[in-house]
Amino acid sequence: MVNNSIQIRITVSKEINDLLEKAAKKLGKKKSMLARELMEQKLYDLNLIQKELKEI
């Protein structure tokens, strides 16, 4: 199995970081995983993922 993951670094405000930490702790997830899931959901909400899938 080939791992095609790419790692990126983002900068957020202290307030956003604090919210991510609280939410991740409450959900039992790593902060980075929660941030990734939120980003993916936003891309889905903006129809960017659906558009890409339709073009395949």
ChimeraX commands (.cxc) that place a marker at each C-alpha (Angstrom):
marker #1 position 0.00,0.00,0.00 radius 0.5
marker #1 position 1.41,3.38,-1.04 radius 0.5
marker #1 position 1.01,6.28,1.37 radius 0.5
marker #1 position 0.13,9.36,-0.67 radius 0.5
marker #1 position -0.35,11.59,2.38 radius 0.5
marker #1 position 1.22,15.01,2.35 radius 0.5
marker #1 position 1.88,16.87,5.55 radius 0.5
marker #1 position 1.16,20.59,5.78 radius 0.5
marker #1 position 1.62,23.09,8.56 radius 0.5
marker #1 position -0.97,25.73,9.38 radius 0.5
marker #1 position -0.86,28.70,11.69 radius 0.5
marker #1 position -3.93,29.56,13.75 radius 0.5
marker #1 position -4.65,32.11,16.43 radius 0.5
marker #1 position -4.33,31.17,20.08 radius 0.5
marker #1 position -8.12,31.26,20.38 radius 0.5
marker #1 position -8.62,28.80,17.51 radius 0.5
marker #1 position -5.90,26.57,18.93 radius 0.5
marker #1 position -7.61,26.59,22.32 radius 0.5
marker #1 position -10.96,25.72,20.73 radius 0.5
marker #1 position -9.39,22.88,18.74 radius 0.5
marker #1 position -7.71,21.53,21.88 radius 0.5
marker #1 position -10.95,21.62,23.88 radius 0.5
marker #1 position -13.01,20.05,21.12 radius 0.5
marker #1 position -10.39,17.38,20.39 radius 0.5
marker #1 position -10.19,16.46,24.07 radius 0.5
marker #1 position -13.98,16.27,24.35 radius 0.5
marker #1 position -14.16,14.07,21.22 radius 0.5
marker #1 position -11.18,11.93,22.21 radius 0.5
marker #1 position -9.23,12.85,19.07 radius 0.5
marker #1 position -5.86,14.33,18.32 radius 0.5
marker #1 position -6.01,18.05,17.60 radius 0.5
marker #1 position -4.36,17.55,14.20 radius 0.5
marker #1 position -6.94,14.92,13.22 radius 0.5
marker #1 position -9.81,17.16,14.20 radius 0.5
marker #1 position -8.34,20.07,12.23 radius 0.5
marker #1 position -7.97,17.82,9.17 radius 0.5
marker #1 position -11.54,16.57,9.49 radius 0.5
marker #1 position -12.84,20.13,9.79 radius 0.5
marker #1 position -10.87,21.20,6.71 radius 0.5
marker #1 position -12.16,18.23,4.71 radius 0.5
marker #1 position -15.75,18.98,5.80 radius 0.5
marker #1 position -15.40,22.60,4.72 radius 0.5
marker #1 position -14.09,21.53,1.30 radius 0.5
marker #1 position -17.08,19.19,1.03 radius 0.5
marker #1 position -19.47,21.97,2.06 radius 0.5
marker #1 position -18.00,24.23,-0.63 radius 0.5
marker #1 position -18.67,21.50,-3.22 radius 0.5
marker #1 position -14.98,21.36,-4.11 radius 0.5
marker #1 position -14.71,17.64,-3.37 radius 0.5
marker #1 position -17.90,16.78,-5.28 radius 0.5
marker #1 position -16.69,18.80,-8.28 radius 0.5
marker #1 position -13.40,16.87,-8.34 radius 0.5
marker #1 position -15.15,13.52,-8.04 radius 0.5
marker #1 position -17.53,14.37,-10.90 radius 0.5
marker #1 position -14.55,15.18,-13.13 radius 0.5
marker #1 position -12.97,11.76,-12.57 radius 0.5
marker link #1:1,2 radius 0.2
marker link #1:2,3 radius 0.2
marker link #1:3,4 radius 0.2
marker link #1:4,5 radius 0.2
marker link #1:5,6 radius 0.2
marker link #1:6,7 radius 0.2
marker link #1:7,8 radius 0.2
marker link #1:8,9 radius 0.2
marker link #1:9,10 radius 0.2
marker link #1:10,11 radius 0.2
marker link #1:11,12 radius 0.2
marker link #1:12,13 radius 0.2
marker link #1:13,14 radius 0.2
marker link #1:14,15 radius 0.2
marker link #1:15,16 radius 0.2
marker link #1:16,17 radius 0.2
marker link #1:17,18 radius 0.2
marker link #1:18,19 radius 0.2
marker link #1:19,20 radius 0.2
marker link #1:20,21 radius 0.2
marker link #1:21,22 radius 0.2
marker link #1:22,23 radius 0.2
marker link #1:23,24 radius 0.2
marker link #1:24,25 radius 0.2
marker link #1:25,26 radius 0.2
marker link #1:26,27 radius 0.2
marker link #1:27,28 radius 0.2
marker link #1:28,29 radius 0.2
marker link #1:29,30 radius 0.2
marker link #1:30,31 radius 0.2
marker link #1:31,32 radius 0.2
marker link #1:32,33 radius 0.2
marker link #1:33,34 radius 0.2
marker link #1:34,35 radius 0.2
marker link #1:35,36 radius 0.2
marker link #1:36,37 radius 0.2
marker link #1:37,38 radius 0.2
marker link #1:38,39 radius 0.2
marker link #1:39,40 radius 0.2
marker link #1:40,41 radius 0.2
marker link #1:41,42 radius 0.2
marker link #1:42,43 radius 0.2
marker link #1:43,44 radius 0.2
marker link #1:44,45 radius 0.2
marker link #1:45,46 radius 0.2
marker link #1:46,47 radius 0.2
marker link #1:47,48 radius 0.2
marker link #1:48,49 radius 0.2
marker link #1:49,50 radius 0.2
marker link #1:50,51 radius 0.2
marker link #1:51,52 radius 0.2
marker link #1:52,53 radius 0.2
marker link #1:53,54 radius 0.2
marker link #1:54,55 radius 0.2
marker link #1:55,56 radius 0.2
view
